[in-house]
Amino acid sequence: MAQVDYNRININIGALQALNALNDINRHLAIHQTRLATGKRINSAADDAAGYTIANKLLVKSEGIGVALDNIASASNLMTVAEGHLNNINDILHRMKSLAEQAANDTLGSEERQAILEELQALNDQIDAEVGQAKWADKYLLGQPNSEHAAEGT
């Protein structure tokens, strides 16, 4: 860019007006280039102070809503995990109820009752395993498991 001799322009009114117009055009050009580059009408408080303040508030609210939606999705996933394990425990409890009703039958012998007792113990271990496996972010959802093998999920 050529060196401007401002002393010569200061005495030439026409040149001074042209320089002022050129500076004004360059300023407007810079504003429009910034708007084109960012895709935003308001890029600074100088563009529109009230609009800039409103836009910033809306941006903050939008980011807050995004975080809230992420938290809701995470909570929904946590509930899905807990629900799956609770459904499994419910199925086991139904089987245990059925076995208890069978054991109440007076016609069963000691071997049958012993087999039912062993199955009930195995089902109890399965419940412990479900409790131990119901975890989200390394935290137990259904309480601490009752035994070591339940915590391992075996």
C-alpha positions as CSV (number, residue, x, y, z in Angstrom):
1,M,0.0,0.0,0.0
2,A,1.3,3.4,-0.9
3,Q,2.5,5.8,1.8
4,V,0.0,8.6,2.3
5,D,1.3,12.2,2.8
6,Y,-1.3,13.5,5.2
7,N,0.2,17.0,5.1
8,R,-0.6,17.3,1.4
9,I,-4.1,15.9,2.0
10,N,-4.9,18.3,4.9
11,I,-4.6,21.3,2.6
12,N,-6.6,19.6,-0.2
13,I,-10.3,19.5,0.9
14,G,-11.3,17.2,-1.9
15,A,-8.6,14.7,-1.1
16,L,-9.5,14.9,2.6
17,Q,-13.1,14.1,1.8
18,A,-12.1,11.2,-0.5
19,L,-9.8,9.8,2.3
20,N,-12.6,10.0,4.8
21,A,-15.0,8.3,2.4
22,L,-12.4,5.6,1.7
23,N,-11.9,5.0,5.5
24,D,-15.7,4.8,6.0
25,I,-16.0,2.3,3.1
26,N,-13.1,0.2,4.5
27,R,-14.8,0.2,8.0
28,H,-18.1,-0.9,6.5
29,L,-16.3,-3.5,4.3
30,A,-14.6,-5.0,7.4
31,I,-18.0,-5.2,9.2
32,H,-19.6,-7.0,6.2
33,Q,-16.6,-9.3,5.8
34,T,-16.8,-10.3,9.5
35,R,-20.6,-11.0,9.1
36,L,-19.9,-13.1,6.0
37,A,-17.1,-15.0,7.7
38,T,-19.1,-15.8,10.9
39,G,-22.5,-16.0,9.4
40,K,-23.8,-13.8,12.2
41,R,-25.5,-10.4,11.9
42,I,-24.3,-9.4,15.3
43,N,-20.6,-10.1,16.1
44,S,-19.9,-7.5,18.8
45,A,-21.8,-5.0,21.0
46,A,-20.9,-2.3,18.5
47,D,-23.1,-3.9,15.9
48,D,-26.2,-3.9,18.1
49,A,-25.8,-3.6,21.8
50,A,-29.3,-4.8,22.8
51,G,-29.2,-7.5,20.2
52,Y,-25.8,-8.6,21.3
53,T,-26.9,-8.9,25.0
54,I,-30.1,-10.8,24.0
55,A,-28.1,-13.1,21.7
56,N,-25.6,-13.9,24.5
57,K,-28.4,-14.7,27.0
58,L,-30.0,-17.0,24.4
59,L,-26.7,-18.7,23.8
60,V,-26.2,-19.3,27.5
61,K,-29.8,-20.7,27.8
62,S,-29.2,-22.9,24.8
63,E,-26.1,-24.3,26.2
64,G,-27.9,-24.9,29.5
65,I,-30.7,-26.7,27.8
66,G,-28.1,-28.9,25.9
67,V,-26.5,-29.9,29.2
68,A,-30.0,-30.6,30.7
69,L,-30.9,-32.8,27.7
70,D,-27.6,-34.8,28.1
71,N,-28.4,-35.3,31.8
72,I,-31.9,-36.5,30.9
73,A,-30.5,-39.0,28.3
74,S,-28.0,-40.3,30.9
75,A,-30.8,-40.6,33.5
76,S,-32.9,-42.4,31.0
77,N,-30.1,-44.9,30.3
78,L,-29.6,-45.4,34.0
79,M,-33.3,-46.2,34.5
80,T,-33.2,-48.6,31.6
81,V,-30.3,-50.5,33.2
82,A,-32.0,-50.6,36.6
83,E,-35.3,-51.7,35.0
84,G,-33.7,-54.6,33.2
85,H,-32.1,-55.9,36.4
86,L,-35.4,-55.4,38.3
87,N,-37.3,-57.3,35.7
88,N,-34.8,-60.2,36.0
89,I,-35.2,-60.2,39.8
90,N,-38.9,-60.1,39.4
91,D,-38.8,-63.2,37.2
92,I,-36.6,-65.0,39.8
93,L,-39.0,-64.0,42.6
94,H,-41.9,-65.5,40.7
95,R,-40.0,-68.7,40.3
96,M,-39.2,-68.7,44.0
97,K,-42.8,-68.2,44.9
98,S,-43.8,-71.1,42.7
99,L,-41.2,-73.3,44.4
100,A,-42.4,-72.2,47.8
101,E,-45.9,-73.2,46.9
102,Q,-44.7,-76.6,45.7
103,A,-42.7,-77.1,49.0
104,A,-45.9,-76.5,51.0
105,N,-47.4,-79.6,49.5
106,D,-47.5,-82.3,52.2
107,T,-47.1,-85.1,49.7
108,L,-43.5,-84.2,48.9
109,G,-40.7,-86.3,50.3
110,S,-37.5,-85.1,51.9
111,E,-35.5,-85.5,48.7
112,E,-38.0,-83.3,46.7
113,R,-37.9,-80.7,49.5
114,Q,-34.1,-80.7,49.5
115,A,-34.1,-80.2,45.7
116,I,-36.5,-77.3,46.0
117,L,-34.3,-75.8,48.8
118,E,-31.2,-76.1,46.7
119,E,-33.0,-74.4,43.7
120,L,-34.2,-71.6,46.0
121,Q,-30.6,-71.1,47.2
122,A,-29.4,-71.0,43.6
123,L,-32.1,-68.5,42.8
124,N,-31.1,-66.4,45.8
125,D,-27.6,-66.3,44.5
126,Q,-28.9,-65.2,41.1
127,I,-30.7,-62.3,42.8
128,D,-27.4,-61.4,44.5
129,A,-25.7,-61.5,41.1
130,E,-28.3,-59.3,39.5
131,V,-27.9,-56.7,42.4
132,G,-24.1,-56.9,41.9
133,Q,-24.4,-56.4,38.1
134,A,-26.8,-53.5,38.3
135,K,-24.2,-50.7,38.1
136,W,-24.0,-47.3,36.5
137,A,-20.8,-45.3,36.4
138,D,-19.2,-47.8,38.9
139,K,-22.0,-47.3,41.4
140,Y,-24.5,-50.0,42.5
141,L,-28.0,-49.1,41.6
142,L,-29.8,-51.7,43.7
143,G,-27.6,-51.6,46.8
144,Q,-24.4,-53.5,47.6
145,P,-24.4,-57.2,46.7
146,N,-24.6,-59.7,49.6
147,S,-21.7,-61.9,48.5
148,E,-18.3,-61.6,46.8
149,H,-19.4,-63.8,43.8
150,A,-22.4,-61.6,43.3
151,A,-20.2,-58.5,43.0
152,E,-18.2,-60.3,40.3
153,G,-21.3,-61.3,38.4
154,T,-20.7,-65.0,38.6
